[in-house]
Amino acid sequence: MNFFLFFLFITQMATAKVVLIDPGHGGEESGAVGYLDAKRSRKIFEKDLSLRLAKKIKEELSKSTTAYLTRSLDRAVSLQERADLADLVKADLFLSIHFNSSTNAKSHGFELYYLDNNSNVANHKVERSENLNLKGEELIVNQILVDLVVQQTVSHSRKLAALVHEKIKPVIKLHKVDDRGVKPGLFYVLALSKRPGLLVEVGFVSNLQELKKVNQDKFMDQLAKAISSGVMAFINSSK
């Protein structure tokens, strides 16, 4: 762990200009699996949905600032590789894009998370899903890092979440996707990035009706513009 880089980042946090967009999962790690028909014959993977949306967000953000993707192809990228890339491109903000899933086929709605230690049991299921591959010594080290990063980034991440959420609300309302709000969450991909950031859970692929909505290009286009608008509002307010 390079603590010099960590504290150097803290001193530069006021002027956010570079955004790293992280499409969740990839390669053999498919993430959540959904089906586009009742017969479950048309399968779709979270890794593909997240990449589609991430590319659209990058396209929008690139009109106003510098934006990168942690992956532009269907390939596996470890949590550490994503974090290293954030250092490499000198990212100021980190956006992790995901689609939700539940054993309850009726679960639905859009969720927005920022990094924070919290005791909300309702959030732990999502945290376990996204932190799936961490264990042993790696888990302990990352828990220590989380505490350090949370102290320095939580106020910025919370503000970023509020601005992005405000821009998103009209889009999800238009498409009749329920708003499950902004929540704190313990996600190592956010902590390892050492930047203010968000983790987006766009909708539940386990819910057939919601999957049909969030899979539409029109929805993704409008959502990408809304997320980008919120990010730029944060960047402009931080200058």
TORMIDREN-303239 format. One record per residue (C-alpha): residue number from 1; residue in one letter; x, y, z. Coordinates in steps of 0.2 Angstrom, whole numbers. Layout:
{pos NUM&code A&xx X&yy Y&zz Z}
...
//
This chain:
{pos 1&code M&xx 0&yy 0&zz 0}
{pos 2&code N&xx 8&yy 17&zz -5}
{pos 3&code F&xx 3&yy 29&zz 9}
{pos 4&code F&xx 13&yy 43&zz 1}
{pos 5&code L&xx 2&yy 42&zz -15}
{pos 6&code F&xx -14&yy 41&zz -3}
{pos 7&code F&xx -10&yy 57&zz 6}
{pos 8&code L&xx -4&yy 66&zz -10}
{pos 9&code F&xx -21&yy 62&zz -17}
{pos 10&code I&xx -30&yy 69&zz -2}
{pos 11&code T&xx -21&yy 86&zz -5}
{pos 12&code Q&xx -27&yy 87&zz -23}
{pos 13&code M&xx -45&yy 82&zz -20}
{pos 14&code A&xx -52&yy 99&zz -22}
{pos 15&code T&xx -51&yy 100&zz -41}
{pos 16&code A&xx -59&yy 85&zz -49}
{pos 17&code K&xx -56&yy 83&zz -68}
{pos 18&code V&xx -53&yy 65&zz -72}
{pos 19&code V&xx -67&yy 52&zz -70}
{pos 20&code L&xx -63&yy 33&zz -70}
{pos 21&code I&xx -79&yy 23&zz -75}
{pos 22&code D&xx -79&yy 5&zz -69}
{pos 23&code P&xx -91&yy -7&zz -78}
{pos 24&code G&xx -94&yy -21&zz -65}
{pos 25&code H&xx -88&yy -38&zz -67}
{pos 26&code G&xx -81&yy -45&zz -84}
{pos 27&code G&xx -74&yy -60&zz -92}
{pos 28&code E&xx -78&yy -76&zz -83}
{pos 29&code E&xx -85&yy -66&zz -69}
{pos 30&code S&xx -102&yy -63&zz -77}
{pos 31&code G&xx -111&yy -55&zz -62}
{pos 32&code A&xx -130&yy -56&zz -60}
{pos 33&code V&xx -139&yy -66&zz -73}
{pos 34&code G&xx -156&yy -61&zz -80}
{pos 35&code Y&xx -168&yy -68&zz -93}
{pos 36&code L&xx -178&yy -57&zz -106}
{pos 37&code D&xx -192&yy -69&zz -108}
{pos 38&code A&xx -203&yy -79&zz -96}
{pos 39&code K&xx -197&yy -95&zz -103}
{pos 40&code R&xx -179&yy -90&zz -98}
{pos 41&code S&xx -172&yy -94&zz -115}
{pos 42&code R&xx -164&yy -77&zz -118}
{pos 43&code K&xx -150&yy -74&zz -105}
{pos 44&code I&xx -142&yy -58&zz -102}
{pos 45&code F&xx -127&yy -54&zz -90}
{pos 46&code E&xx -124&yy -40&zz -79}
{pos 47&code K&xx -106&yy -38&zz -85}
{pos 48&code D&xx -113&yy -34&zz -103}
{pos 49&code L&xx -126&yy -22&zz -96}
{pos 50&code S&xx -114&yy -13&zz -85}
{pos 51&code L&xx -101&yy -11&zz -100}
{pos 52&code R&xx -115&yy -4&zz -111}
{pos 53&code L&xx -120&yy 9&zz -99}
{pos 54&code A&xx -102&yy 13&zz -94}
{pos 55&code K&xx -97&yy 17&zz -112}
{pos 56&code K&xx -112&yy 29&zz -114}
{pos 57&code I&xx -107&yy 38&zz -98}
{pos 58&code K&xx -89&yy 39&zz -104}
{pos 59&code E&xx -96&yy 46&zz -121}
{pos 60&code E&xx -106&yy 60&zz -112}
{pos 61&code L&xx -93&yy 64&zz -99}
{pos 62&code S&xx -79&yy 66&zz -113}
{pos 63&code K&xx -89&yy 81&zz -120}
{pos 64&code S&xx -84&yy 91&zz -104}
{pos 65&code T&xx -70&yy 82&zz -95}
{pos 66&code T&xx -58&yy 68&zz -96}
{pos 67&code A&xx -65&yy 51&zz -94}
{pos 68&code Y&xx -58&yy 33&zz -94}
{pos 69&code L&xx -65&yy 15&zz -93}
{pos 70&code T&xx -57&yy 1&zz -82}
{pos 71&code R&xx -62&yy -10&zz -96}
{pos 72&code S&xx -69&yy -8&zz -114}
{pos 73&code L&xx -70&yy -26&zz -118}
{pos 74&code D&xx -77&yy -42&zz -110}
{pos 75&code R&xx -62&yy -46&zz -99}
{pos 76&code A&xx -59&yy -50&zz -80}
{pos 77&code V&xx -51&yy -35&zz -70}
{pos 78&code S&xx -47&yy -38&zz -52}
{pos 79&code L&xx -51&yy -25&zz -39}
{pos 80&code Q&xx -33&yy -21&zz -37}
{pos 81&code E&xx -31&yy -18&zz -56}
{pos 82&code R&xx -45&yy -6&zz -55}
{pos 83&code A&xx -37&yy 3&zz -41}
{pos 84&code D&xx -20&yy 3&zz -49}
{pos 85&code L&xx -28&yy 11&zz -65}
{pos 86&code A&xx -36&yy 25&zz -54}
{pos 87&code D&xx -18&yy 29&zz -49}
{pos 88&code L&xx -12&yy 27&zz -67}
{pos 89&code V&xx -24&yy 40&zz -75}
{pos 90&code K&xx -24&yy 51&zz -59}
{pos 91&code A&xx -42&yy 49&zz -57}
{pos 92&code D&xx -51&yy 62&zz -46}
{pos 93&code L&xx -68&yy 52&zz -46}
{pos 94&code F&xx -73&yy 34&zz -47}
{pos 95&code L&xx -90&yy 27&zz -54}
{pos 96&code S&xx -93&yy 9&zz -52}
{pos 97&code I&xx -108&yy 3&zz -63}
{pos 98&code H&xx -118&yy -12&zz -58}
{pos 99&code F&xx -135&yy -20&zz -60}
{pos 100&code N&xx -144&yy -28&zz -45}
{pos 101&code S&xx -151&yy -45&zz -42}
{pos 102&code S&xx -162&yy -54&zz -29}
{pos 103&code T&xx -169&yy -71&zz -25}
{pos 104&code N&xx -185&yy -62&zz -24}
{pos 105&code A&xx -191&yy -59&zz -42}
{pos 106&code K&xx -202&yy -45&zz -36}
{pos 107&code S&xx -187&yy -35&zz -30}
{pos 108&code H&xx -185&yy -19&zz -40}
{pos 109&code G&xx -178&yy -1&zz -40}
{pos 110&code F&xx -163&yy 10&zz -43}
{pos 111&code E&xx -150&yy 12&zz -29}
{pos 112&code L&xx -135&yy 24&zz -27}
{pos 113&code Y&xx -121&yy 20&zz -15}
{pos 114&code Y&xx -107&yy 30&zz -8}
{pos 115&code L&xx -92&yy 23&zz 2}
{pos 116&code D&xx -95&yy 24&zz 21}
{pos 117&code N&xx -94&yy 12&zz 35}
{pos 118&code N&xx -112&yy 8&zz 41}
{pos 119&code S&xx -123&yy -3&zz 51}
{pos 120&code N&xx -137&yy -5&zz 40}
{pos 121&code V&xx -141&yy -23&zz 39}
{pos 122&code A&xx -151&yy -21&zz 23}
{pos 123&code N&xx -136&yy -15&zz 13}
{pos 124&code H&xx -125&yy -30&zz 18}
{pos 125&code K&xx -132&yy -41&zz 5}
{pos 126&code V&xx -127&yy -30&zz -9}
{pos 127&code E&xx -110&yy -27&zz -1}
{pos 128&code R&xx -107&yy -46&zz 0}
{pos 129&code S&xx -111&yy -48&zz -18}
{pos 130&code E&xx -99&yy -35&zz -24}
{pos 131&code N&xx -85&yy -39&zz -12}
{pos 132&code L&xx -87&yy -58&zz -16}
{pos 133&code N&xx -69&yy -62&zz -20}
{pos 134&code L&xx -60&yy -55&zz -5}
{pos 135&code K&xx -55&yy -66&zz 10}
{pos 136&code G&xx -41&yy -69&zz 23}
{pos 137&code E&xx -27&yy -57&zz 24}
{pos 138&code E&xx -33&yy -47&zz 9}
{pos 139&code L&xx -50&yy -44&zz 18}
{pos 140&code I&xx -41&yy -38&zz 34}
{pos 141&code V&xx -30&yy -26&zz 25}
{pos 142&code N&xx -44&yy -19&zz 14}
{pos 143&code Q&xx -54&yy -16&zz 30}
{pos 144&code I&xx -40&yy -5&zz 37}
{pos 145&code L&xx -39&yy 4&zz 21}
{pos 146&code V&xx -58&yy 7&zz 20}
{pos 147&code D&xx -57&yy 16&zz 37}
{pos 148&code L&xx -43&yy 28&zz 31}
{pos 149&code V&xx -52&yy 32&zz 14}
{pos 150&code V&xx -69&yy 34&zz 22}
{pos 151&code Q&xx -62&yy 47&zz 34}
{pos 152&code Q&xx -55&yy 57&zz 19}
{pos 153&code T&xx -68&yy 55&zz 5}
{pos 154&code V&xx -85&yy 52&zz 13}
{pos 155&code S&xx -91&yy 71&zz 13}
{pos 156&code H&xx -86&yy 72&zz -5}
{pos 157&code S&xx -94&yy 56&zz -10}
{pos 158&code R&xx -110&yy 60&zz -1}
{pos 159&code K&xx -111&yy 77&zz -10}
{pos 160&code L&xx -107&yy 68&zz -27}
{pos 161&code A&xx -121&yy 55&zz -23}
{pos 162&code A&xx -133&yy 69&zz -19}
{pos 163&code L&xx -130&yy 79&zz -35}
{pos 164&code V&xx -130&yy 63&zz -46}
{pos 165&code H&xx -146&yy 57&zz -38}
{pos 166&code E&xx -155&yy 74&zz -41}
{pos 167&code K&xx -151&yy 72&zz -60}
{pos 168&code I&xx -156&yy 54&zz -61}
{pos 169&code K&xx -173&yy 55&zz -52}
{pos 170&code P&xx -183&yy 62&zz -67}
{pos 171&code V&xx -176&yy 48&zz -78}
{pos 172&code I&xx -181&yy 34&zz -67}
{pos 173&code K&xx -198&yy 42&zz -64}
{pos 174&code L&xx -201&yy 43&zz -83}
{pos 175&code H&xx -197&yy 25&zz -85}
{pos 176&code K&xx -207&yy 20&zz -70}
{pos 177&code V&xx -192&yy 13&zz -61}
{pos 178&code D&xx -193&yy 15&zz -42}
{pos 179&code D&xx -181&yy 26&zz -33}
{pos 180&code R&xx -173&yy 16&zz -18}
{pos 181&code G&xx -163&yy 31&zz -14}
{pos 182&code V&xx -145&yy 35&zz -9}
{pos 183&code K&xx -136&yy 24&zz 3}
{pos 184&code P&xx -120&yy 21&zz 12}
{pos 185&code G&xx -111&yy 5&zz 8}
{pos 186&code L&xx -94&yy -4&zz 11}
{pos 187&code F&xx -87&yy -8&zz -6}
{pos 188&code Y&xx -69&yy -12&zz -8}
{pos 189&code V&xx -68&yy -6&zz -26}
{pos 190&code L&xx -73&yy 11&zz -20}
{pos 191&code A&xx -61&yy 11&zz -5}
{pos 192&code L&xx -46&yy 4&zz -16}
{pos 193&code S&xx -48&yy 18&zz -28}
{pos 194&code K&xx -44&yy 30&zz -14}
{pos 195&code R&xx -56&yy 43&zz -23}
{pos 196&code P&xx -73&yy 50&zz -19}
{pos 197&code G&xx -84&yy 38&zz -29}
{pos 198&code L&xx -101&yy 30&zz -31}
{pos 199&code L&xx -107&yy 13&zz -35}
{pos 200&code V&xx -123&yy 12&zz -45}
{pos 201&code E&xx -136&yy -2&zz -45}
{pos 202&code V&xx -146&yy 2&zz -60}
{pos 203&code G&xx -160&yy -10&zz -58}
{pos 204&code F&xx -164&yy -28&zz -54}
{pos 205&code V&xx -160&yy -40&zz -68}
{pos 206&code S&xx -169&yy -54&zz -58}
{pos 207&code N&xx -186&yy -44&zz -61}
{pos 208&code L&xx -191&yy -48&zz -79}
{pos 209&code Q&xx -202&yy -32&zz -81}
{pos 210&code E&xx -188&yy -21&zz -74}
{pos 211&code L&xx -175&yy -29&zz -84}
{pos 212&code K&xx -184&yy -25&zz -100}
{pos 213&code K&xx -185&yy -7&zz -95}
{pos 214&code V&xx -166&yy -5&zz -90}
{pos 215&code N&xx -161&yy -15&zz -105}
{pos 216&code Q&xx -168&yy -2&zz -117}
{pos 217&code D&xx -155&yy 10&zz -126}
{pos 218&code K&xx -167&yy 24&zz -123}
{pos 219&code F&xx -166&yy 22&zz -105}
{pos 220&code M&xx -148&yy 19&zz -104}
{pos 221&code D&xx -145&yy 35&zz -115}
{pos 222&code Q&xx -155&yy 46&zz -104}
{pos 223&code L&xx -148&yy 38&zz -88}
{pos 224&code A&xx -130&yy 41&zz -95}
{pos 225&code K&xx -134&yy 59&zz -98}
{pos 226&code A&xx -141&yy 61&zz -81}
{pos 227&code I&xx -127&yy 53&zz -72}
{pos 228&code S&xx -114&yy 63&zz -82}
{pos 229&code S&xx -124&yy 79&zz -78}
{pos 230&code G&xx -123&yy 76&zz -59}
{pos 231&code V&xx -104&yy 72&zz -60}
{pos 232&code M&xx -101&yy 88&zz -70}
{pos 233&code A&xx -111&yy 98&zz -57}
{pos 234&code F&xx -100&yy 91&zz -43}
{pos 235&code I&xx -84&yy 95&zz -53}
{pos 236&code N&xx -90&yy 112&zz -57}
{pos 237&code S&xx -94&yy 115&zz -38}
{pos 238&code S&xx -77&yy 109&zz -33}
{pos 239&code K&xx -67&yy 120&zz -44}
//
